[in-house]
Amino acid sequence: MYLYAAFLGGSPAAGRMGEDHEVVFVIASDSREAKKLATSKWSGKGRGHVDAVQRIDQVDGYEIALAQVARKGGDRTDLHSFN
């Protein structure tokens, strides 16, 4: 299993010219499975689609390791908005 980042796109919100986007993370065995899982995490209006997926093995010289936790399901991420 690997960590994937997925860039999702979808229908624009009212009054917007371009489509909305968001980044989600999924754990999958390959990019095809990652695409399927990521699509289900779209939180925008309408039906979302995957613009890109990237497997993440290493970031800034740190190797990424996965460990399954006892509590399954859901994500635990902090959002820090600077807008």
BAFI-3210 file (N, C-alpha, C; in Angstrom, 3 decimals, decimal comma, padded with zeros to 6 digits):
// residues 83
n [1|2|3|4|5|6|7|8|9|10|11|12|13|14|15|16|17|18|19|20|21|22|23|24|25|26|27|28|29|30|31|32|33|34|35|36|37|38|39|40|41|42|43|44|45|46|47|48|49|50|51|52|53|54|55|56|57|58|59|60|61|62|63|64|65|66|67|68|69|70|71|72|73|74|75|76|77|78|79|80|81|82|83]
n.u [000,839|000,397|000,932|-000,958|-001,322|-003,990|-005,231|-008,132|-010,853|-013,775|-017,194|-017,688|-018,363|-021,258|-021,131|-018,429|-015,736|-013,920|-013,292|-013,703|-011,190|-009,464|-007,199|-006,684|-005,833|-005,040|-004,845|-003,566|-003,094|-002,222|-002,045|-004,435|-006,361|-006,069|-007,083|-009,798|-010,548|-009,973|-011,790|-014,161|-013,870|-014,434|-015,580|-016,895|-019,436|-021,658|-020,341|-017,156|-013,825|-010,701|-007,795|-005,086|-002,881|-000,431|002,061|003,451|006,476|008,693|009,618|011,232|013,659|012,826|011,634|008,480|006,397|003,869|001,479|-000,970|-003,765|-005,648|-008,272|-010,375|-011,128|-012,107|-010,429|-007,716|-006,756|-005,207|-006,222|-004,757|-005,450|-004,418|-005,542]
n.v [-001,176|002,278|005,831|008,275|011,406|013,242|015,318|016,897|017,889|019,799|020,775|024,289|026,588|028,659|031,640|031,487|031,251|029,203|025,680|024,164|023,072|020,611|019,014|015,704|012,934|009,492|005,992|003,394|000,508|000,852|003,282|003,284|002,287|004,303|006,519|005,825|005,734|008,364|009,906|009,449|011,081|013,665|016,847|018,972|020,687|018,872|016,334|015,152|014,899|013,231|014,974|014,475|012,032|011,278|009,181|009,106|008,703|009,776|012,814|015,861|014,616|012,787|009,587|008,150|006,321|003,919|003,160|001,133|002,113|001,377|002,361|002,408|003,969|007,189|010,424|012,107|015,128|018,307|021,556|024,447|027,554|030,285|032,460]
n.w [000,000|-000,668|-000,209|-001,775|-003,404|-004,651|-007,183|-007,489|-009,587|-010,438|-011,145|-011,442|-008,758|-008,265|-010,130|-010,770|-013,112|-013,703|-013,030|-009,765|-007,409|-005,435|-003,139|-002,188|-000,033|-000,316|000,485|-001,323|-003,486|-006,070|-008,800|-010,228|-008,431|-006,532|-007,913|-008,107|-005,373|-004,605|-006,085|-004,738|-002,574|-003,271|-002,424|-003,469|-005,455|-007,610|-009,809|-009,184|-010,652|-011,340|-011,813|-011,575|-010,114|-007,652|-006,470|-003,271|-001,954|-000,766|000,844|000,898|001,631|003,519|004,152|003,472|005,558|006,192|008,679|009,946|011,847|014,835|014,799|012,177|009,025|007,786|007,843|009,405|009,557|009,843|008,996|007,922|007,143|005,204|004,035]
ca.u [000,000|001,165|000,255|-001,137|-001,992|-004,811|-005,724|-009,485|-011,526|-015,208|-018,012|-017,443|-019,428|-021,999|-020,394|-017,018|-015,473|-013,170|-013,745|-013,149|-010,172|-009,016|-006,230|-007,014|-004,856|-005,617|-003,940|-003,981|-002,047|-001,713|-002,650|-005,816|-007,171|-006,004|-008,017|-011,155|-010,766|-009,931|-013,031|-015,208|-013,627|-014,773|-016,545|-017,497|-020,749|-021,650|-019,480|-015,744|-012,984|-009,288|-006,906|-003,769|-002,521|001,007|002,486|004,409|007,361|009,717|009,410|012,318|014,658|012,215|010,869|007,116|006,045|002,469|001,170|-002,417|-004,204|-006,742|-009,538|-010,399|-012,046|-011,988|-009,125|-007,398|-005,834|-005,421|-006,194|-004,296|-005,739|-003,696|-006,213]
ca.v [000,000|003,504|007,105|009,034|012,703|013,351|016,652|016,712|019,035|019,600|021,888|025,532|027,134|029,750|032,875|031,246|030,891|027,947|024,622|024,107|022,038|020,278|017,926|014,707|011,861|008,157|004,849|002,451|-000,391|001,360|004,555|003,063|002,222|005,637|007,374|005,443|006,158|009,826|010,437|009,373|012,112|014,991|017,508|020,091|020,462|018,035|015,157|015,479|014,018|013,259|015,578|013,833|011,352|011,089|008,355|009,839|007,801|010,544|014,263|016,629|013,724|011,897|008,494|008,026|004,966|003,812|002,265|001,071|002,397|000,513|002,966|002,461|004,887|008,620|011,064|013,013|016,130|019,676|022,534|025,775|028,446|031,542|033,488]
ca.w [000,000|-000,824|-000,042|-003,019|-003,405|-005,849|-007,496|-007,989|-010,185|-010,591|-011,612|-010,707|-007,920|-008,914|-010,305|-011,063|-014,512|-013,777|-012,136|-008,420|-007,215|-004,085|-003,034|-001,170|000,116|-000,208|000,587|-002,367|-003,966|-007,352|-009,184|-010,664|-007,209|-005,927|-008,651|-007,710|-003,990|-004,531|-006,644|-003,717|-001,558|-003,789|-001,550|-004,187|-006,075|-008,802|-009,850|-009,308|-011,460|-010,958|-012,800|-011,458|-008,867|-007,511|-005,349|-002,447|-001,224|-000,076|000,800|001,513|002,217|004,501|003,578|003,993|005,986|006,583|009,787|010,124|013,208|015,271|014,376|010,717|008,368|008,017|007,784|010,500|009,038|010,278|007,906|008,312|006,012|005,313|003,231]
c.u [000,885|000,287|000,216|-001,772|-002,763|-005,328|-007,068|-010,024|-013,002|-015,903|-017,756|-018,650|-020,088|-021,148|-018,914|-016,852|-014,789|-013,667|-013,061|-012,142|-009,929|-008,019|-006,676|-005,912|-005,589|-004,495|-004,446|-002,798|-001,462|-002,486|-004,101|-006,763|-007,203|-006,995|-009,451|-011,470|-010,826|-011,229|-014,138|-015,027|-013,948|-015,844|-017,215|-018,862|-020,600|-020,708|-018,035|-015,012|-011,535|-008,479|-005,532|-003,668|-001,008|001,286|003,567|005,197|008,362|009,416|010,554|013,337|014,133|011,401|009,505|006,844|004,597|002,327|-000,341|-002,760|-005,398|-008,096|-009,510|-011,382|-011,784|-010,558|-008,943|-006,333|-006,206|-005,315|-005,794|-004,465|-005,062|-004,308|-006,960]
c.v [001,241|004,717|007,812|010,380|012,780|014,774|016,477|018,010|018,734|020,867|023,133|025,937|028,289|031,018|032,715|030,822|029,526|026,926|024,725|022,969|021,799|019,134|017,006|013,657|010,541|007,136|003,808|001,602|000,057|002,619|004,408|003,012|003,596|006,580|007,089|005,933|007,674|010,440|010,451|010,423|013,520|015,619|018,704|019,735|019,577|016,857|015,594|014,503|014,181|013,862|014,908|013,102|011,189|010,244|009,105|008,846|008,554|012,037|014,934|015,749|012,794|010,840|008,421|006,564|004,979|002,827|002,292|001,292|001,518|001,034|003,111|003,500|006,336|009,117|011,909|013,972|017,490|020,589|023,872|026,674|029,784|032,626|034,457]
c.w [000,000|-000,545|-001,393|-002,700|-004,712|-005,980|-008,182|-008,573|-010,326|-011,021|-010,784|-009,866|-008,676|-008,972|-010,601|-012,503|-014,638|-012,783|-010,780|-008,339|-005,734|-004,162|-001,917|-001,141|000,276|-000,055|-000,399|-002,805|-005,300|-007,737|-009,641|-009,460|-006,523|-006,595|-008,224|-006,300|-003,872|-005,026|-005,598|-002,625|-002,043|-002,901|-002,214|-004,736|-007,306|-008,670|-010,065|-010,213|-011,004|-012,103|-012,769|-010,132|-008,845|-006,286|-004,591|-001,609|-000,355|-000,244|001,552|002,234|003,294|003,785|004,258|004,326|006,464|007,728|009,995|011,589|013,546|014,796|012,859|010,225|008,723|007,923|009,033|009,979|009,584|009,076|008,485|007,089|006,244|004,448|004,096]
res [m|y|l|y|a|a|f|l|g|g|s|p|a|a|g|r|m|g|e|d|h|e|v|v|f|v|i|a|s|d|s|r|e|a|k|k|l|a|t|s|k|w|s|g|k|g|r|g|h|v|d|a|v|q|r|i|d|q|v|d|g|y|e|i|a|l|a|q|v|a|r|k|g|g|d|r|t|d|l|h|s|f|n]
***
